[in-house]
Amino acid sequence: CLQHITQSFLTTGVEDCLYLNIFTPILPNISAIPPWFSTIVFFHNQVFIAGDSNMFRPTYLLDQDVILVTVNFRLGVLGFLSTEDEVVPGNNGLKDQVAALIWVRENIQAFGGDEE
């Protein structure tokens, strides 16, 4: 997402950044596997001003039988600017996270994950 890198005084990223990465174990035939995999949803945290989910690779966690979902969300002023009124109430970044959790709950079974 669009973010300001303080060390170099540059702005990097794009506004079109709301997406999920879904990593699953290798499944030969998902319909033949009755137990659903536990699902981990990971939100990166760099003080809500910089970073993205691509910084964290799933290698370690996918050694286990889990599904890993990493989430990008709006950062900085696009995600957390507020004028403390109804014009710009703020917390769009947190609203992005809630929307991602809802999407995962509604769709994770298509990837072999447990919706609970």
N, CA and C atoms as an extended XYZ file, in Angstrom:
348
Properties=species:S:1:pos:R:3:atomname:S:1:resname:S:1:resid:I:1 pbc="F F F"
N         0.833       -1.188        0.000 N   CYS     1
C         0.000        0.000        0.000 CA  CYS     1
C         0.872        1.244        0.000 C   CYS     1
N         0.268        2.335       -0.353 N   LEU     2
C         0.975        3.610       -0.382 CA  LEU     2
C         1.533        3.906        1.001 C   LEU     2
N         2.833        4.194        1.075 N   GLN     3
C         3.468        4.445        2.363 CA  GLN     3
C         4.662        5.358        2.209 C   GLN     3
N         4.964        6.058        3.289 N   HIS     4
C         6.084        6.993        3.316 CA  HIS     4
C         7.248        6.320        4.030 C   HIS     4
N         8.378        6.223        3.348 N   ILE     5
C         9.576        5.629        3.926 CA  ILE     5
C        10.393        6.759        4.539 C   ILE     5
N        10.453        6.816        5.869 N   THR     6
C        11.042        7.971        6.542 CA  THR     6
C        12.547        8.088        6.338 C   THR     6
N        13.269        6.982        6.239 N   GLN     7
C        14.716        7.060        6.104 CA  GLN     7
C        15.129        7.731        4.799 C   GLN     7
N        14.381        7.508        3.734 N   SER     8
C        14.765        8.056        2.431 CA  SER     8
C        13.854        9.188        1.980 C   SER     8
N        12.856        9.528        2.780 N   PHE     9
C        11.903       10.595        2.454 CA  PHE     9
C        11.176       10.331        1.142 C   PHE     9
N        10.965        9.070        0.818 N   LEU    10
C        10.262        8.699       -0.403 CA  LEU    10
C         8.882        8.152       -0.069 C   LEU    10
N         7.998        8.266       -1.030 N   THR    11
C         6.696        7.618       -0.926 CA  THR    11
C         6.686        6.489       -1.938 C   THR    11
N         6.272        5.317       -1.496 N   THR    12
C         6.289        4.153       -2.361 CA  THR    12
C         4.960        3.416       -2.254 C   THR    12
N         4.692        2.551       -3.197 N   GLY    13
C         3.482        1.744       -3.172 CA  GLY    13
C         2.380        2.319       -4.036 C   GLY    13
N         1.251        1.634       -4.035 N   VAL    14
C         0.085        2.054       -4.809 CA  VAL    14
C        -1.150        1.955       -3.919 C   VAL    14
N        -2.205        2.674       -4.314 N   GLU    15
C        -3.440        2.634       -3.533 CA  GLU    15
C        -4.201        1.330       -3.729 C   GLU    15
N        -3.981        0.648       -4.841 N   ASP    16
C        -4.672       -0.606       -5.132 CA  ASP    16
C        -3.919       -1.745       -4.449 C   ASP    16
N        -4.161       -1.921       -3.159 N   CYS    17
C        -3.328       -2.869       -2.415 CA  CYS    17
C        -4.119       -3.805       -1.516 C   CYS    17
N        -5.414       -3.837       -1.637 N   LEU    18
C        -6.214       -4.682       -0.755 CA  LEU    18
C        -6.302       -6.085       -1.339 C   LEU    18
N        -5.468       -6.977       -0.835 N   TYR    19
C        -5.504       -8.355       -1.305 CA  TYR    19
C        -5.045       -9.302       -0.209 C   TYR    19
N        -5.342      -10.563       -0.416 N   LEU    20
C        -4.959      -11.637        0.491 CA  LEU    20
C        -4.003      -12.576       -0.224 C   LEU    20
N        -3.092      -13.162        0.517 N   ASN    21
C        -2.288      -14.280        0.027 CA  ASN    21
C        -2.744      -15.500        0.808 C   ASN    21
N        -3.076      -16.574        0.110 N   ILE    22
C        -3.537      -17.793        0.770 CA  ILE    22
C        -2.574      -18.918        0.421 C   ILE    22
N        -1.934      -19.463        1.453 N   PHE    23
C        -0.963      -20.540        1.285 CA  PHE    23
C        -1.541      -21.805        1.908 C   PHE    23
N        -1.561      -22.887        1.126 N   THR    24
C        -2.119      -24.151        1.601 CA  THR    24
C        -1.086      -25.259        1.467 C   THR    24
N        -1.248      -26.338        2.262 N   PRO    25
C        -0.431      -27.520        2.010 CA  PRO    25
C        -0.793      -28.071        0.631 C   PRO    25
N         0.072      -28.891        0.082 N   ILE    26
C        -0.222      -29.499       -1.214 CA  ILE    26
C        -1.352      -30.501       -1.021 C   ILE    26
N        -2.413      -30.312       -1.778 N   LEU    27
C        -3.584      -31.174       -1.640 CA  LEU    27
C        -3.853      -31.886       -2.960 C   LEU    27
N        -3.793      -33.218       -2.988 N   PRO    28
C        -4.066      -33.926       -4.239 CA  PRO    28
C        -5.522      -33.802       -4.668 C   PRO    28
N        -6.448      -33.903       -3.718 N   ASN    29
C        -7.875      -33.799       -4.031 CA  ASN    29
C        -8.573      -33.280       -2.785 C   ASN    29
N        -8.891      -32.007       -2.779 N   ILE    30
C        -9.413      -31.371       -1.571 CA  ILE    30
C       -10.722      -31.986       -1.096 C   ILE    30
N       -11.542      -32.488       -2.004 N   SER    31
C       -12.821      -33.070       -1.585 CA  SER    31
C       -12.635      -34.410       -0.881 C   SER    31
N       -11.476      -35.036       -1.053 N   ALA    32
C       -11.230      -36.332       -0.427 CA  ALA    32
C       -10.663      -36.194        0.983 C   ALA    32
N       -10.450      -34.965        1.443 N   ILE    33
C        -9.836      -34.750        2.750 CA  ILE    33
C       -10.895      -34.206        3.705 C   ILE    33
N       -11.509      -35.077        4.525 N   PRO    34
C       -12.595      -34.617        5.383 CA  PRO    34
C       -12.177      -33.661        6.499 C   PRO    34
N       -11.058      -33.863        7.203 N   PRO    35
C       -10.755      -32.890        8.251 CA  PRO    35
C       -10.248      -31.588        7.635 C   PRO    35
N       -10.875      -30.507        8.006 N   TRP    36
C       -10.451      -29.201        7.491 CA  TRP    36
C        -9.190      -28.758        8.213 C   TRP    36
N        -8.345      -28.034        7.503 N   PHE    37
C        -7.108      -27.534        8.091 CA  PHE    37
C        -7.379      -26.300        8.940 C   PHE    37
N        -6.640      -26.189       10.040 N   SER    38
C        -6.688      -24.957       10.826 CA  SER    38
C        -6.199      -23.814        9.958 C   SER    38
N        -6.722      -22.627       10.208 N   THR    39
C        -6.386      -21.461        9.397 CA  THR    39
C        -5.781      -20.387       10.282 C   THR    39
N        -4.649      -19.853        9.852 N   ILE    40
C        -4.004      -18.738       10.541 CA  ILE    40
C        -4.136      -17.519        9.646 C   ILE    40
N        -4.687      -16.441       10.192 N   VAL    41
C        -4.755      -15.172        9.464 CA  VAL    41
C        -3.717      -14.257       10.088 C   VAL    41
N        -2.799      -13.751        9.254 N   PHE    42
C        -1.683      -12.938        9.742 CA  PHE    42
C        -1.790      -11.521        9.198 C   PHE    42
N        -1.784      -10.554       10.123 N   PHE    43
C        -1.730       -9.137        9.761 CA  PHE    43
C        -0.352       -8.620       10.154 C   PHE    43
N         0.401       -8.112        9.187 N   HIS    44
C         1.709       -7.546        9.520 CA  HIS    44
C         1.489       -6.326       10.411 C   HIS    44
N         2.482       -5.997       11.221 N   ASN    45
C         2.342       -4.838       12.101 CA  ASN    45
C         3.656       -4.083       12.147 C   ASN    45
N         3.679       -2.985       11.442 N   GLN    46
C         4.808       -2.073       11.531 CA  GLN    46
C         4.268       -0.688       11.841 C   GLN    46
N         3.555       -0.590       12.926 N   VAL    47
C         2.979        0.647       13.452 CA  VAL    47
C         1.984        1.269       12.476 C   VAL    47
N         1.406        0.471       11.609 N   PHE    48
C         0.359        0.887       10.677 CA  PHE    48
C         0.785        1.989        9.702 C   PHE    48
N         2.102        2.139        9.474 N   ILE    49
C         2.540        3.157        8.519 CA  ILE    49
C         3.382        2.593        7.385 C   ILE    49
N         3.924        1.400        7.535 N   ALA    50
C         4.777        0.844        6.480 CA  ALA    50
C         4.713       -0.678        6.515 C   ALA    50
N         5.127       -1.292        5.411 N   GLY    51
C         5.215       -2.740        5.329 CA  GLY    51
C         4.086       -3.345        4.520 C   GLY    51
N         4.204       -4.641        4.270 N   ASP    52
C         3.134       -5.387        3.618 CA  ASP    52
C         3.305       -6.861        3.935 C   ASP    52
N         2.307       -7.634        3.569 N   SER    53
C         2.314       -9.051        3.929 CA  SER    53
C         3.360       -9.852        3.175 C   SER    53
N         3.914       -9.322        2.101 N   ASN    54
C         4.924      -10.052        1.334 CA  ASN    54
C         6.262      -10.131        2.057 C   ASN    54
N         6.417       -9.369        3.141 N   MET    55
C         7.664       -9.395        3.898 CA  MET    55
C         7.818      -10.694        4.684 C   MET    55
N         6.730      -11.420        4.868 N   PHE    56
C         6.731      -12.605        5.714 CA  PHE    56
C         6.390      -13.824        4.876 C   PHE    56
N         7.324      -14.727        4.749 N   ARG    57
C         7.151      -15.915        3.926 CA  ARG    57
C         6.508      -17.039        4.740 C   ARG    57
N         5.752      -17.907        4.098 N   PRO    58
C         5.021      -18.947        4.817 CA  PRO    58
C         5.811      -20.229        5.052 C   PRO    58
N         7.073      -20.257        4.711 N   THR    59
C         7.833      -21.505        4.699 CA  THR    59
C         7.737      -22.273        6.013 C   THR    59
N         7.978      -21.615        7.126 N   TYR    60
C         7.970      -22.315        8.415 CA  TYR    60
C         6.585      -22.858        8.751 C   TYR    60
N         5.570      -22.043        8.621 N   LEU    61
C         4.226      -22.460        9.017 CA  LEU    61
C         3.664      -23.548        8.123 C   LEU    61
N         4.041      -23.557        6.856 N   LEU    62
C         3.489      -24.569        5.964 CA  LEU    62
C         4.162      -25.923        6.111 C   LEU    62
N         5.145      -26.025        7.022 N   ASP    63
C         5.654      -27.340        7.388 CA  ASP    63
C         4.610      -28.077        8.223 C   ASP    63
N         3.654      -27.336        8.747 N   GLN    64
C         2.555      -27.902        9.529 CA  GLN    64
C         1.342      -28.034        8.611 C   GLN    64
N         0.335      -28.740        9.070 N   ASP    65
C        -0.896      -28.872        8.291 CA  ASP    65
C        -1.840      -27.722        8.619 C   ASP    65
N        -1.500      -26.546        8.126 N   VAL    66
C        -2.326      -25.357        8.342 CA  VAL    66
C        -2.449      -24.594        7.033 C   VAL    66
N        -3.425      -23.726        6.990 N   ILE    67
C        -3.554      -22.770        5.897 CA  ILE    67
C        -3.174      -21.415        6.459 C   ILE    67
N        -2.347      -20.691        5.731 N   LEU    68
C        -1.905      -19.367        6.156 CA  LEU    68
C        -2.488      -18.324        5.216 C   LEU    68
N        -3.128      -17.317        5.789 N   VAL    69
C        -3.659      -16.192        5.024 CA  VAL    69
C        -2.944      -14.943        5.515 C   VAL    69
N        -2.265      -14.235        4.607 N   THR    70
C        -1.659      -12.954        4.964 CA  THR    70
C        -2.458      -11.858        4.277 C   THR    70
N        -2.585      -10.729        4.956 N   VAL    71
C        -3.506       -9.682        4.527 CA  VAL    71
C        -2.771       -8.360        4.363 C   VAL    71
N        -3.017       -7.693        3.256 N   ASN    72
C        -2.594       -6.304        3.096 CA  ASN    72
C        -3.775       -5.406        3.411 C   ASN    72
N        -3.496       -4.251        3.973 N   PHE    73
C        -4.538       -3.284        4.304 CA  PHE    73
C        -3.960       -1.884        4.157 C   PHE    73
N        -4.849       -0.896        4.069 N   ARG    74
C        -4.393        0.483        3.887 CA  ARG    74
C        -3.601        0.952        5.103 C   ARG    74
N        -2.542        1.722        4.823 N   LEU    75
C        -1.630        2.205        5.849 CA  LEU    75
C        -1.604        3.728        5.881 C   LEU    75
N        -0.950        4.271        6.881 N   GLY    76
C        -0.727        5.709        6.959 CA  GLY    76
C        -2.015        6.507        6.882 C   GLY    76
N        -1.968        7.630        6.153 N   VAL    77
C        -3.143        8.503        6.084 CA  VAL    77
C        -4.301        7.845        5.358 C   VAL    77
N        -4.034        6.987        4.379 N   LEU    78
C        -5.135        6.315        3.683 CA  LEU    78
C        -5.843        5.317        4.588 C   LEU    78
N        -5.142        4.784        5.556 N   GLY    79
C        -5.737        3.801        6.441 CA  GLY    79
C        -6.189        4.343        7.780 C   GLY    79
N        -5.549        5.414        8.256 N   PHE    80
C        -5.809        5.813        9.637 CA  PHE    80
C        -5.986        7.311        9.852 C   PHE    80
N        -6.059        8.099        8.789 N   LEU    81
C        -6.335        9.529        8.935 CA  LEU    81
C        -7.739        9.720        9.488 C   LEU    81
N        -7.884       10.638       10.422 N   SER    82
C        -9.202       10.954       10.966 CA  SER    82
C        -9.281       12.444       11.251 C   SER    82
N       -10.423       13.031       10.893 N   THR    83
C       -10.706       14.416       11.287 CA  THR    83
C       -11.634       14.434       12.499 C   THR    83
N       -11.845       13.263       13.078 N   GLU    84
C       -12.667       13.076       14.270 CA  GLU    84
C       -14.090       13.584       14.088 C   GLU    84
N       -14.605       13.402       12.879 N   ASP    85
C       -16.004       13.712       12.591 CA  ASP    85
C       -16.492       12.731       11.532 C   ASP    85
N       -17.727       12.900       11.063 N   GLU    86
C       -18.281       11.963       10.088 CA  GLU    86
C       -17.712       12.146        8.682 C   GLU    86
N       -17.004       13.247        8.420 N   VAL    87
C       -16.424       13.475        7.095 CA  VAL    87
C       -15.290       12.480        6.844 C   VAL    87
N       -14.366       12.383        7.761 N   VAL    88
C       -13.266       11.412        7.684 CA  VAL    88
C       -13.163       10.745        9.058 C   VAL    88
N       -13.991        9.723        9.306 N   PRO    89
C       -14.010        9.122       10.639 CA  PRO    89
C       -12.761        8.310       10.974 C   PRO    89
N       -12.007        7.883        9.961 N   GLY    90
C       -10.758        7.168       10.201 CA  GLY    90
C       -10.916        5.664       10.320 C   GLY    90
N        -9.787        5.022       10.587 N   ASN    91
C        -9.699        3.576       10.787 CA  ASN    91
C       -10.084        2.744        9.574 C   ASN    91
N        -9.854        3.266        8.367 N   ASN    92
C       -10.104        2.455        7.171 CA  ASN    92
C        -9.226        1.207        7.154 C   ASN    92
N        -8.014        1.311        7.675 N   GLY    93
C        -7.135        0.148        7.733 CA  GLY    93
C        -7.716       -0.967        8.586 C   GLY    93
N        -8.327       -0.604        9.715 N   LEU    94
C        -8.964       -1.613       10.562 CA  LEU    94
C       -10.214       -2.171        9.899 C   LEU    94
N       -10.940       -1.331        9.183 N   LYS    95
C       -12.115       -1.811        8.439 CA  LYS    95
C       -11.691       -2.791        7.349 C   LYS    95
N       -10.536       -2.535        6.720 N   ASP    96
C        -9.997       -3.482        5.736 CA  ASP    96
C        -9.723       -4.834        6.390 C   ASP    96
N        -9.166       -4.816        7.601 N   GLN    97
C        -8.858       -6.056        8.299 CA  GLN    97
C       -10.131       -6.832        8.639 C   GLN    97
N       -11.155       -6.126        9.098 N   VAL    98
C       -12.428       -6.788        9.407 CA  VAL    98
C       -13.027       -7.400        8.138 C   VAL    98
N       -12.986       -6.651        7.029 N   ALA    99
C       -13.514       -7.176        5.760 CA  ALA    99
C       -12.747       -8.429        5.337 C   ALA    99
N       -11.431       -8.442        5.559 N   ALA   100
C       -10.631       -9.622        5.215 CA  ALA   100
C       -11.037      -10.823        6.065 C   ALA   100
N       -11.258      -10.612        7.358 N   LEU   101
C       -11.676      -11.712        8.228 CA  LEU   101
C       -13.032      -12.269        7.811 C   LEU   101
N       -13.944      -11.394        7.438 N   ILE   102
C       -15.259      -11.844        6.967 CA  ILE   102
C       -15.106      -12.661        5.691 C   ILE   102
N       -14.280      -12.167        4.753 N   TRP   103
C       -14.074      -12.886        3.493 CA  TRP   103
C       -13.470      -14.265        3.758 C   TRP   103
N       -12.469      -14.320        4.633 N   VAL   104
C       -11.829      -15.602        4.933 CA  VAL   104
C       -12.847      -16.567        5.530 C   VAL   104
N       -13.629      -16.102        6.467 N   ARG   105
C       -14.619      -16.994        7.092 CA  ARG   105
C       -15.611      -17.531        6.060 C   ARG   105
N       -16.022      -16.694        5.124 N   GLU   106
C       -17.011      -17.108        4.127 CA  GLU   106
C       -16.431      -17.979        3.014 C   GLU   106
N       -15.112      -17.925        2.793 N   ASN   107
C       -14.536      -18.578        1.615 CA  ASN   107
C       -13.426      -19.585        1.886 C   ASN   107
N       -12.956      -19.716        3.112 N   ILE   108
C       -11.760      -20.521        3.354 CA  ILE   108
C       -11.985      -22.013        3.111 C   ILE   108
N       -13.225      -22.486        3.208 N   GLN   109
C       -13.462      -23.907        2.942 CA  GLN   109
C       -13.136      -24.275        1.499 C   GLN   109
N       -13.225      -23.327        0.584 N   ALA   110
C       -12.864      -23.596       -0.811 CA  ALA   110
C       -11.373      -23.905       -0.951 C   ALA   110
N       -10.590      -23.549        0.073 N   PHE   111
C        -9.153      -23.809        0.071 CA  PHE   111
C        -8.783      -24.934        1.040 C   PHE   111
N        -9.790      -25.582        1.626 N   GLY   112
C        -9.543      -26.674        2.560 CA  GLY   112
C        -9.445      -26.236        4.005 C   GLY   112
N        -9.807      -24.990        4.294 N   GLY   113
C        -9.674      -24.470        5.648 CA  GLY   113
C       -10.938      -24.582        6.472 C   GLY   113
N       -10.739      -24.605        7.780 N   ASP   114
C       -11.847      -24.655        8.730 CA  ASP   114
C       -12.358      -23.237        8.946 C   ASP   114
N       -13.634      -23.015        8.680 N   GLU   115
C       -14.198      -21.665        8.810 CA  GLU   115
C       -14.327      -21.216       10.263 C   GLU   115
N       -14.218      -22.136       11.192 N   GLU   116
C       -14.305      -21.773       12.608 CA  GLU   116
C       -12.950      -21.353       13.125 C   GLU   116
